[in-house]
Amino acid sequence: MEFIYTDQQVQDVSDYLQLYMKKNNIPFLTADECAQALSDASILTNTKGPKPGFNFREMLRQCRDGVLNIQVCGAYQKKPGARWKISYVGNHQQN
């Protein structure tokens, strides 16, 4: 099962998550927390894939692996296969 995302979708996800964390004074979120917030806002569905959060984590993997030309702002993992965290980045520039 493979999902293809666009750079614009990644930018929209980044913009929403950074604004969400700023408004709610949240320093970081897990991938599953992000997936739920994005689904609640109808930005990225949380129902595709084998389990909740898969769709967002697949986007993160495609960014990490260079399939896309853009990254989800603040997203990191210590090593491939480790859990993802998304941090609030105070100077994030929205498009």
Biopython code that builds the backbone (N, CA, C, O; Angstrom):
import numpy as np
from Bio.PDB.StructureBuilder import StructureBuilder

atoms = [
    (1, "MET", "N", (0.855, -1.174, 0.000)),
    (1, "MET", "CA", (0.000, 0.000, 0.000)),
    (1, "MET", "C", (0.898, 1.233, 0.000)),
    (1, "MET", "O", (1.718, 1.407, 0.901)),
    (2, "GLU", "N", (0.743, 2.087, -1.008)),
    (2, "GLU", "CA", (1.579, 3.274, -1.092)),
    (2, "GLU", "C", (0.714, 4.490, -1.363)),
    (2, "GLU", "O", (-0.181, 4.462, -2.208)),
    (3, "PHE", "N", (0.994, 5.550, -0.636)),
    (3, "PHE", "CA", (0.298, 6.812, -0.819)),
    (3, "PHE", "C", (1.313, 7.816, -1.335)),
    (3, "PHE", "O", (2.448, 7.858, -0.861)),
    (4, "ILE", "N", (0.915, 8.609, -2.286)),
    (4, "ILE", "CA", (1.789, 9.629, -2.833)),
    (4, "ILE", "C", (1.247, 10.987, -2.386)),
    (4, "ILE", "O", (0.067, 11.290, -2.560)),
    (5, "TYR", "N", (2.115, 11.776, -1.819)),
    (5, "TYR", "CA", (1.742, 13.096, -1.325)),
    (5, "TYR", "C", (2.409, 14.159, -2.183)),
    (5, "TYR", "O", (3.358, 13.876, -2.913)),
    (6, "THR", "N", (1.911, 15.368, -2.090)),
    (6, "THR", "CA", (2.511, 16.485, -2.813)),
    (6, "THR", "C", (3.228, 17.394, -1.822)),
    (6, "THR", "O", (2.958, 17.367, -0.621)),
    (7, "ASP", "N", (4.146, 18.199, -2.348)),
    (7, "ASP", "CA", (4.822, 19.172, -1.498)),
    (7, "ASP", "C", (3.810, 20.126, -0.869)),
    (7, "ASP", "O", (3.984, 20.545, 0.276)),
    (8, "GLN", "N", (2.761, 20.471, -1.603)),
    (8, "GLN", "CA", (1.742, 21.375, -1.061)),
    (8, "GLN", "C", (1.006, 20.738, 0.113)),
    (8, "GLN", "O", (0.707, 21.419, 1.094)),
    (9, "GLN", "N", (0.710, 19.442, 0.028)),
    (9, "GLN", "CA", (0.068, 18.761, 1.156)),
    (9, "GLN", "C", (0.975, 18.795, 2.383)),
    (9, "GLN", "O", (0.510, 19.024, 3.499)),
    (10, "VAL", "N", (2.259, 18.567, 2.172)),
    (10, "VAL", "CA", (3.207, 18.600, 3.288)),
    (10, "VAL", "C", (3.264, 20.007, 3.876)),
    (10, "VAL", "O", (3.300, 20.167, 5.096)),
    (11, "GLN", "N", (3.273, 21.019, 3.028)),
    (11, "GLN", "CA", (3.288, 22.408, 3.513)),
    (11, "GLN", "C", (2.029, 22.705, 4.320)),
    (11, "GLN", "O", (2.107, 23.332, 5.376)),
    (12, "ASP", "N", (0.872, 22.265, 3.837)),
    (12, "ASP", "CA", (-0.389, 22.477, 4.557)),
    (12, "ASP", "C", (-0.366, 21.790, 5.916)),
    (12, "ASP", "O", (-0.819, 22.357, 6.911)),
    (13, "VAL", "N", (0.159, 20.574, 5.958)),
    (13, "VAL", "CA", (0.278, 19.831, 7.218)),
    (13, "VAL", "C", (1.209, 20.575, 8.172)),
    (13, "VAL", "O", (0.880, 20.749, 9.345)),
    (14, "SER", "N", (2.357, 21.014, 7.683)),
    (14, "SER", "CA", (3.317, 21.749, 8.512)),
    (14, "SER", "C", (2.698, 23.021, 9.072)),
    (14, "SER", "O", (2.795, 23.297, 10.268)),
    (15, "ASP", "N", (2.060, 23.793, 8.196)),
    (15, "ASP", "CA", (1.443, 25.050, 8.626)),
    (15, "ASP", "C", (0.406, 24.803, 9.709)),
    (15, "ASP", "O", (0.384, 25.498, 10.725)),
    (16, "TYR", "N", (-0.456, 23.812, 9.491)),
    (16, "TYR", "CA", (-1.509, 23.539, 10.464)),
    (16, "TYR", "C", (-0.924, 23.091, 11.803)),
    (16, "TYR", "O", (-1.318, 23.599, 12.853)),
    (17, "LEU", "N", (0.007, 22.151, 11.769)),
    (17, "LEU", "CA", (0.556, 21.631, 13.025)),
    (17, "LEU", "C", (1.299, 22.708, 13.809)),
    (17, "LEU", "O", (1.172, 22.777, 15.032)),
    (18, "GLN", "N", (2.069, 23.543, 13.126)),
    (18, "GLN", "CA", (2.793, 24.601, 13.829)),
    (18, "GLN", "C", (1.824, 25.607, 14.454)),
    (18, "GLN", "O", (2.032, 26.042, 15.587)),
    (19, "LEU", "N", (0.779, 25.976, 13.736)),
    (19, "LEU", "CA", (-0.224, 26.886, 14.278)),
    (19, "LEU", "C", (-0.976, 26.238, 15.443)),
    (19, "LEU", "O", (-1.239, 26.891, 16.453)),
    (20, "TYR", "N", (-1.315, 24.977, 15.305)),
    (20, "TYR", "CA", (-2.009, 24.226, 16.358)),
    (20, "TYR", "C", (-1.172, 24.191, 17.640)),
    (20, "TYR", "O", (-1.690, 24.421, 18.733)),
    (21, "MET", "N", (0.115, 23.903, 17.498)),
    (21, "MET", "CA", (0.983, 23.847, 18.678)),
    (21, "MET", "C", (1.159, 25.230, 19.295)),
    (21, "MET", "O", (1.201, 25.359, 20.518)),
    (22, "LYS", "N", (1.263, 26.261, 18.468)),
    (22, "LYS", "CA", (1.410, 27.626, 18.985)),
    (22, "LYS", "C", (0.168, 28.034, 19.769)),
    (22, "LYS", "O", (0.271, 28.513, 20.899)),
    (23, "LYS", "N", (-1.013, 27.843, 19.168)),
    (23, "LYS", "CA", (-2.267, 28.242, 19.811)),
    (23, "LYS", "C", (-2.507, 27.503, 21.120)),
    (23, "LYS", "O", (-3.078, 28.059, 22.058)),
    (24, "ASN", "N", (-2.069, 26.248, 21.181)),
    (24, "ASN", "CA", (-2.319, 25.420, 22.362)),
    (24, "ASN", "C", (-1.113, 25.310, 23.287)),
    (24, "ASN", "O", (-1.122, 24.535, 24.244)),
    (25, "ASN", "N", (-0.064, 26.100, 22.993)),
    (25, "ASN", "CA", (1.144, 26.121, 23.820)),
    (25, "ASN", "C", (1.697, 24.709, 24.046)),
    (25, "ASN", "O", (1.966, 24.305, 25.177)),
    (26, "ILE", "N", (1.859, 23.979, 22.952)),
    (26, "ILE", "CA", (2.341, 22.596, 22.988)),
    (26, "ILE", "C", (3.745, 22.564, 22.396)),
    (26, "ILE", "O", (3.927, 22.971, 21.248)),
    (27, "PRO", "N", (4.745, 22.092, 23.144)),
    (27, "PRO", "CA", (6.118, 22.080, 22.626)),
    (27, "PRO", "C", (6.375, 20.982, 21.590)),
    (27, "PRO", "O", (7.192, 21.166, 20.688)),
    (28, "PHE", "N", (5.691, 19.851, 21.711)),
    (28, "PHE", "CA", (5.852, 18.782, 20.723)),
    (28, "PHE", "C", (4.659, 17.842, 20.780)),
    (28, "PHE", "O", (3.928, 17.791, 21.769)),
    (29, "LEU", "N", (4.482, 17.098, 19.688)),
    (29, "LEU", "CA", (3.422, 16.099, 19.574)),
    (29, "LEU", "C", (4.009, 14.808, 19.034)),
    (29, "LEU", "O", (5.027, 14.821, 18.341)),
    (30, "THR", "N", (3.368, 13.697, 19.352)),
    (30, "THR", "CA", (3.742, 12.428, 18.739)),
    (30, "THR", "C", (3.090, 12.352, 17.361)),
    (30, "THR", "O", (2.196, 13.137, 17.048)),
    (31, "ALA", "N", (3.533, 11.419, 16.554)),
    (31, "ALA", "CA", (2.938, 11.238, 15.228)),
    (31, "ALA", "C", (1.455, 10.896, 15.339)),
    (31, "ALA", "O", (0.649, 11.385, 14.548)),
    (32, "ASP", "N", (1.090, 10.067, 16.305)),
    (32, "ASP", "CA", (-0.321, 9.703, 16.465)),
    (32, "ASP", "C", (-1.164, 10.903, 16.887)),
    (32, "ASP", "O", (-2.295, 11.056, 16.427)),
    (33, "GLU", "N", (-0.621, 11.760, 17.764)),
    (33, "GLU", "CA", (-1.348, 12.967, 18.166)),
    (33, "GLU", "C", (-1.528, 13.906, 16.974)),
    (33, "GLU", "O", (-2.590, 14.504, 16.802)),
    (34, "CYS", "N", (-0.489, 14.031, 16.160)),
    (34, "CYS", "CA", (-0.585, 14.853, 14.947)),
    (34, "CYS", "C", (-1.617, 14.281, 13.995)),
    (34, "CYS", "O", (-2.440, 15.015, 13.447)),
    (35, "ALA", "N", (-1.576, 12.977, 13.798)),
    (35, "ALA", "CA", (-2.509, 12.326, 12.882)),
    (35, "ALA", "C", (-3.950, 12.592, 13.305)),
    (35, "ALA", "O", (-4.806, 12.860, 12.462)),
    (36, "GLN", "N", (-4.219, 12.519, 14.598)),
    (36, "GLN", "CA", (-5.578, 12.762, 15.085)),
    (36, "GLN", "C", (-5.977, 14.222, 14.895)),
    (36, "GLN", "O", (-7.099, 14.507, 14.476)),
    (37, "ALA", "N", (-5.069, 15.148, 15.199)),
    (37, "ALA", "CA", (-5.364, 16.578, 15.022)),
    (37, "ALA", "C", (-5.624, 16.900, 13.549)),
    (37, "ALA", "O", (-6.545, 17.653, 13.231)),
    (38, "LEU", "N", (-4.828, 16.339, 12.664)),
    (38, "LEU", "CA", (-5.004, 16.565, 11.226)),
    (38, "LEU", "C", (-6.314, 15.973, 10.723)),
    (38, "LEU", "O", (-6.982, 16.562, 9.874)),
    (39, "SER", "N", (-6.676, 14.819, 11.244)),
    (39, "SER", "CA", (-7.936, 14.186, 10.865)),
    (39, "SER", "C", (-9.122, 15.005, 11.372)),
    (39, "SER", "O", (-10.093, 15.219, 10.646)),
    (40, "ASP", "N", (-9.036, 15.460, 12.625)),
    (40, "ASP", "CA", (-10.115, 16.273, 13.203)),
    (40, "ASP", "C", (-10.345, 17.550, 12.398)),
    (40, "ASP", "O", (-11.474, 18.030, 12.299)),
    (41, "ALA", "N", (-9.271, 18.099, 11.822)),
    (41, "ALA", "CA", (-9.360, 19.331, 11.031)),
    (41, "ALA", "C", (-9.633, 19.045, 9.547)),
    (41, "ALA", "O", (-9.656, 19.970, 8.736)),
    (42, "SER", "N", (-9.836, 17.788, 9.195)),
    (42, "SER", "CA", (-10.096, 17.362, 7.807)),
    (42, "SER", "C", (-8.971, 17.755, 6.849)),
    (42, "SER", "O", (-9.221, 18.098, 5.693)),
    (43, "ILE", "N", (-7.736, 17.701, 7.337)),
    (43, "ILE", "CA", (-6.573, 18.018, 6.511)),
    (43, "ILE", "C", (-5.953, 16.751, 5.941)),
    (43, "ILE", "O", (-5.534, 16.724, 4.784)),
    (44, "LEU", "N", (-5.897, 15.706, 6.751)),
    (44, "LEU", "CA", (-5.311, 14.434, 6.323)),
    (44, "LEU", "C", (-6.070, 13.317, 7.031)),
    (44, "LEU", "O", (-6.132, 13.285, 8.260)),
    (45, "THR", "N", (-6.641, 12.414, 6.262)),
    (45, "THR", "CA", (-7.442, 11.348, 6.852)),
    (45, "THR", "C", (-6.600, 10.440, 7.746)),
    (45, "THR", "O", (-5.417, 10.212, 7.494)),
    (46, "ASN", "N", (-7.227, 9.939, 8.772)),
    (46, "ASN", "CA", (-6.567, 9.048, 9.721)),
    (46, "ASN", "C", (-7.106, 7.627, 9.590)),
    (46, "ASN", "O", (-6.874, 6.792, 10.464)),
    (47, "THR", "N", (-7.825, 7.350, 8.502)),
    (47, "THR", "CA", (-8.462, 6.039, 8.365)),
    (47, "THR", "C", (-7.809, 5.153, 7.318)),
    (47, "THR", "O", (-8.114, 3.961, 7.259)),
    (48, "LYS", "N", (-6.923, 5.692, 6.492)),
    (48, "LYS", "CA", (-6.240, 4.863, 5.497)),
    (48, "LYS", "C", (-5.122, 4.083, 6.164)),
    (48, "LYS", "O", (-4.557, 4.513, 7.169)),
    (49, "GLY", "N", (-4.815, 2.941, 5.594)),
    (49, "GLY", "CA", (-3.697, 2.157, 6.110)),
    (49, "GLY", "C", (-4.123, 1.142, 7.147)),
    (49, "GLY", "O", (-5.297, 1.068, 7.508)),
    (50, "PRO", "N", (-3.167, 0.359, 7.627)),
    (50, "PRO", "CA", (-3.474, -0.744, 8.533)),
    (50, "PRO", "C", (-3.860, -0.327, 9.947)),
    (50, "PRO", "O", (-4.506, -1.098, 10.655)),
    (51, "LYS", "N", (-3.475, 0.890, 10.380)),
    (51, "LYS", "CA", (-3.855, 1.334, 11.723)),
    (51, "LYS", "C", (-3.857, 2.854, 11.771)),
    (51, "LYS", "O", (-3.244, 3.500, 10.921)),
    (52, "PRO", "N", (-4.545, 3.437, 12.761)),
    (52, "PRO", "CA", (-4.595, 4.897, 12.861)),
    (52, "PRO", "C", (-3.191, 5.505, 12.903)),
    (52, "PRO", "O", (-2.283, 4.972, 13.540)),
    (53, "GLY", "N", (-3.039, 6.621, 12.214)),
    (53, "GLY", "CA", (-1.755, 7.308, 12.183)),
    (53, "GLY", "C", (-0.850, 6.881, 11.047)),
    (53, "GLY", "O", (0.155, 7.539, 10.778)),
    (54, "PHE", "N", (-1.189, 5.783, 10.371)),
    (54, "PHE", "CA", (-0.325, 5.275, 9.302)),
    (54, "PHE", "C", (-0.145, 6.302, 8.190)),
    (54, "PHE", "O", (0.970, 6.510, 7.711)),
    (55, "ASN", "N", (-1.226, 6.940, 7.782)),
    (55, "ASN", "CA", (-1.193, 7.889, 6.676)),
    (55, "ASN", "C", (-0.197, 9.023, 6.957)),
    (55, "ASN", "O", (0.602, 9.370, 6.087)),
    (56, "PHE", "N", (-0.239, 9.596, 8.154)),
    (56, "PHE", "CA", (0.685, 10.679, 8.501)),
    (56, "PHE", "C", (2.120, 10.164, 8.603)),
    (56, "PHE", "O", (3.046, 10.821, 8.127)),
    (57, "ARG", "N", (2.311, 9.008, 9.211)),
    (57, "ARG", "CA", (3.673, 8.455, 9.314)),
    (57, "ARG", "C", (4.241, 8.130, 7.931)),
    (57, "ARG", "O", (5.445, 8.262, 7.710)),
    (58, "GLU", "N", (3.390, 7.709, 7.007)),
    (58, "GLU", "CA", (3.860, 7.460, 5.639)),
    (58, "GLU", "C", (4.326, 8.763, 4.994)),
    (58, "GLU", "O", (5.328, 8.780, 4.279)),
    (59, "MET", "N", (3.605, 9.849, 5.243)),
    (59, "MET", "CA", (4.045, 11.153, 4.741)),
    (59, "MET", "C", (5.418, 11.496, 5.322)),
    (59, "MET", "O", (6.307, 11.944, 4.598)),
    (60, "LEU", "N", (5.587, 11.285, 6.623)),
    (60, "LEU", "CA", (6.875, 11.563, 7.265)),
    (60, "LEU", "C", (7.994, 10.726, 6.647)),
    (60, "LEU", "O", (9.088, 11.233, 6.401)),
    (61, "ARG", "N", (7.719, 9.451, 6.399)),
    (61, "ARG", "CA", (8.735, 8.578, 5.791)),
    (61, "ARG", "C", (9.101, 9.047, 4.385)),
    (61, "ARG", "O", (10.275, 9.052, 4.016)),
    (62, "GLN", "N", (8.099, 9.440, 3.604)),
    (62, "GLN", "CA", (8.386, 9.912, 2.248)),
    (62, "GLN", "C", (9.230, 11.184, 2.274)),
    (62, "GLN", "O", (10.101, 11.369, 1.425)),
    (63, "CYS", "N", (8.979, 12.049, 3.234)),
    (63, "CYS", "CA", (9.815, 13.250, 3.386)),
    (63, "CYS", "C", (11.236, 12.850, 3.762)),
    (63, "CYS", "O", (12.197, 13.327, 3.158)),
    (64, "ARG", "N", (11.372, 11.983, 4.749)),
    (64, "ARG", "CA", (12.691, 11.540, 5.220)),
    (64, "ARG", "C", (13.487, 10.871, 4.107)),
    (64, "ARG", "O", (14.694, 11.083, 3.983)),
    (65, "ASP", "N", (12.812, 10.066, 3.304)),
    (65, "ASP", "CA", (13.488, 9.273, 2.275)),
    (65, "ASP", "C", (13.728, 10.040, 0.976)),
    (65, "ASP", "O", (14.246, 9.473, 0.015)),
    (66, "GLY", "N", (13.359, 11.317, 0.936)),
    (66, "GLY", "CA", (13.625, 12.135, -0.240)),
    (66, "GLY", "C", (12.640, 11.965, -1.382)),
    (66, "GLY", "O", (12.888, 12.442, -2.490)),
    (67, "VAL", "N", (11.525, 11.292, -1.127)),
    (67, "VAL", "CA", (10.496, 11.144, -2.158)),
    (67, "VAL", "C", (9.871, 12.511, -2.451)),
    (67, "VAL", "O", (9.462, 12.795, -3.577)),
    (68, "LEU", "N", (9.808, 13.349, -1.412)),
    (68, "LEU", "CA", (9.268, 14.702, -1.545)),
    (68, "LEU", "C", (10.394, 15.711, -1.388)),
    (68, "LEU", "O", (11.440, 15.398, -0.820)),
    (69, "ASN", "N", (10.182, 16.917, -1.889)),
    (69, "ASN", "CA", (11.205, 17.961, -1.844)),
    (69, "ASN", "C", (11.108, 18.840, -0.609)),
    (69, "ASN", "O", (11.821, 19.839, -0.507)),
    (70, "ILE", "N", (10.251, 18.490, 0.317)),
    (70, "ILE", "CA", (9.959, 19.324, 1.473)),
    (70, "ILE", "C", (9.822, 18.417, 2.690)),
    (70, "ILE", "O", (9.544, 17.226, 2.546)),
    (71, "GLN", "N", (10.011, 18.963, 3.875)),
    (71, "GLN", "CA", (9.896, 18.213, 5.122)),
    (71, "GLN", "C", (8.728, 18.750, 5.940)),
    (71, "GLN", "O", (8.359, 19.917, 5.806)),
    (72, "VAL", "N", (8.147, 17.907, 6.784)),
    (72, "VAL", "CA", (7.178, 18.384, 7.758)),
    (72, "VAL", "C", (7.979, 19.154, 8.804)),
    (72, "VAL", "O", (8.880, 18.603, 9.437)),
    (73, "CYS", "N", (7.648, 20.413, 8.976)),
    (73, "CYS", "CA", (8.394, 21.293, 9.872)),
    (73, "CYS", "C", (8.403, 20.735, 11.300)),
    (73, "CYS", "O", (7.352, 20.428, 11.861)),
    (74, "GLY", "N", (9.591, 20.609, 11.873)),
    (74, "GLY", "CA", (9.744, 20.152, 13.246)),
    (74, "GLY", "C", (9.740, 18.649, 13.424)),
    (74, "GLY", "O", (9.888, 18.173, 14.550)),
    (75, "ALA", "N", (9.577, 17.881, 12.355)),
    (75, "ALA", "CA", (9.505, 16.417, 12.466)),
    (75, "ALA", "C", (10.901, 15.817, 12.558)),
    (75, "ALA", "O", (11.806, 16.190, 11.812)),
    (76, "TYR", "N", (11.056, 14.880, 13.488)),
    (76, "TYR", "CA", (12.338, 14.186, 13.603)),
    (76, "TYR", "C", (12.143, 12.822, 14.251)),
    (76, "TYR", "O", (11.149, 12.559, 14.927)),
    (77, "GLN", "N", (13.115, 11.982, 14.022)),
    (77, "GLN", "CA", (13.210, 10.701, 14.710)),
    (77, "GLN", "C", (14.694, 10.437, 14.921)),
    (77, "GLN", "O", (15.524, 10.817, 14.095)),
    (78, "LYS", "N", (15.019, 9.785, 16.027)),
    (78, "LYS", "CA", (16.429, 9.577, 16.361)),
    (78, "LYS", "C", (17.129, 8.663, 15.372)),
    (78, "LYS", "O", (18.319, 8.828, 15.103)),
    (79, "LYS", "N", (16.393, 7.699, 14.830)),
    (79, "LYS", "CA", (16.936, 6.790, 13.821)),
    (79, "LYS", "C", (15.755, 6.175, 13.079)),
    (79, "LYS", "O", (14.647, 6.145, 13.615)),
    (80, "PRO", "N", (15.962, 5.685, 11.860)),
    (80, "PRO", "CA", (14.855, 5.039, 11.146)),
    (80, "PRO", "C", (14.251, 3.907, 11.987)),
    (80, "PRO", "O", (14.971, 3.098, 12.572)),
    (81, "GLY", "N", (12.950, 3.871, 12.034)),
    (81, "GLY", "CA", (12.252, 2.870, 12.830)),
    (81, "GLY", "C", (11.891, 3.363, 14.224)),
    (81, "GLY", "O", (11.058, 2.760, 14.901)),
    (82, "ALA", "N", (12.520, 4.467, 14.661)),
    (82, "ALA", "CA", (12.198, 5.041, 15.972)),
    (82, "ALA", "C", (10.902, 5.847, 15.857)),
    (82, "ALA", "O", (10.429, 6.141, 14.760)),
    (83, "ARG", "N", (10.350, 6.191, 17.002)),
    (83, "ARG", "CA", (9.114, 6.979, 17.015)),
    (83, "ARG", "C", (9.382, 8.397, 16.514)),
    (83, "ARG", "O", (10.445, 8.969, 16.756)),
    (84, "TRP", "N", (8.403, 8.943, 15.818)),
    (84, "TRP", "CA", (8.475, 10.317, 15.326)),
    (84, "TRP", "C", (7.987, 11.274, 16.396)),
    (84, "TRP", "O", (7.076, 10.953, 17.160)),
    (85, "LYS", "N", (8.594, 12.451, 16.449)),
    (85, "LYS", "CA", (8.096, 13.572, 17.247)),
    (85, "LYS", "C", (8.085, 14.790, 16.339)),
    (85, "LYS", "O", (8.925, 14.934, 15.450)),
    (86, "ILE", "N", (7.126, 15.653, 16.581)),
    (86, "ILE", "CA", (7.035, 16.894, 15.828)),
    (86, "ILE", "C", (7.098, 18.021, 16.843)),
    (86, "ILE", "O", (6.243, 18.123, 17.723)),
    (87, "SER", "N", (8.114, 18.866, 16.719)),
    (87, "SER", "CA", (8.346, 19.959, 17.662)),
    (87, "SER", "C", (7.800, 21.268, 17.116)),
    (87, "SER", "O", (7.753, 21.493, 15.906)),
    (88, "TYR", "N", (7.389, 22.124, 18.046)),
    (88, "TYR", "CA", (7.009, 23.477, 17.662)),
    (88, "TYR", "C", (8.274, 24.240, 17.294)),
    (88, "TYR", "O", (9.253, 24.233, 18.039)),
    (89, "VAL", "N", (8.245, 24.895, 16.143)),
    (89, "VAL", "CA", (9.369, 25.697, 15.665)),
    (89, "VAL", "C", (8.874, 27.139, 15.608)),
    (89, "VAL", "O", (8.085, 27.496, 14.734)),
    (90, "GLY", "N", (9.329, 27.944, 16.520)),
    (90, "GLY", "CA", (8.797, 29.298, 16.687)),
    (90, "GLY", "C", (8.887, 30.200, 15.475)),
    (90, "GLY", "O", (8.056, 31.094, 15.316)),
    (91, "ASN", "N", (9.868, 29.993, 14.619)),
    (91, "ASN", "CA", (10.023, 30.890, 13.474)),
    (91, "ASN", "C", (9.535, 30.265, 12.171)),
    (91, "ASN", "O", (9.977, 30.665, 11.094)),
    (92, "HIS", "N", (8.637, 29.297, 12.253)),
    (92, "HIS", "CA", (8.095, 28.641, 11.052)),
    (92, "HIS", "C", (7.404, 29.668, 10.168)),
    (92, "HIS", "O", (6.580, 30.450, 10.641)),
    (93, "GLN", "N", (7.739, 29.663, 8.893)),
    (93, "GLN", "CA", (7.145, 30.589, 7.922)),
    (93, "GLN", "C", (6.040, 29.887, 7.153)),
    (93, "GLN", "O", (6.296, 28.928, 6.424)),
    (94, "GLN", "N", (4.820, 30.358, 7.313)),
    (94, "GLN", "CA", (3.703, 29.783, 6.572)),
    (94, "GLN", "C", (3.678, 30.352, 5.170)),
    (94, "GLN", "O", (4.048, 31.505, 4.946)),
    (95, "ASN", "N", (3.239, 29.535, 4.230)),
    (95, "ASN", "CA", (3.076, 30.008, 2.843)),
    (95, "ASN", "C", (1.648, 30.415, 2.609)),
    (95, "ASN", "O", (1.301, 30.842, 1.508)),
]
sb = StructureBuilder()
sb.init_structure("model")
sb.init_model(0)
sb.init_chain("A")
sb.init_seg("    ")
for serial, (resi, resn, name, xyz) in enumerate(atoms, 1):
    if name == "N":
        sb.init_residue(resn, " ", resi, " ")
    sb.init_atom(name, np.array(xyz, "f"), 0.0, 1.0, " ", f" {name:<3s}", serial, name[0])
structure = sb.get_structure()
